Amino acid sequence: MATAYKILGQSAPANTSNADLYTVPSATSAIVSTISITNTTATSANATVYIRKAAAGAATGNALVYTQAVPAYSTVTYTNGITLATTDVITVNTATASALTFQAFGSELS
């Protein structure tokens, strides 16, 4: 089994709709070591991160972070060691368009 350590996804949503940050490719599993959320604006902005098993719909039941305030010009980091299977998806959302950037770091096992 090969392991690739990498940036799994990066997103800077331009609107307040859900955006997929990372989808586990076929024949692969993943370990997400860290998710970082950076506020690039002068005002606080709220972030939500969903971990969607088998691409289930985004809902409060699969929220890892839900409406978390990220202070102006700061970064919030979550280090959890999240394990994901093929077709699992990390989806992000910001309540303020173009305010937050999301990054996921980890490894893929194939």
C-alpha positions, 0 to 999 in steps of 0.5 A: 500500500503506497502512502502519499503525504500531500495537500488534500485540498484548498478552497477560497469560496467566493460565495456562501454556498457549500464547496467541496474541499476534498473527495477521496478518489476511488481505490484510496483511503485518506487520513486528514491530519489537519484542517486550517481555516484562515480569515483574510478580512478585517471582520470576523467570519463564520465557518462550517466544515462537514465530513460527508460519508459516501457523499451524503448530504451536508447536514448538522449531523456530519458537521465537524465545525459548525458556524465557528467564528474565525476572528479577523486576519487569523487562522484556526487549525483543527488537528484530528486525524480524520480517516476517510474512505473512497467517496467520502467528502469534506465540504466547507461553507462560509457565511461571508463570501470571499472571507475564508480560505480552507486547507486540508493536509494529510495522506492518501493510501492506495 
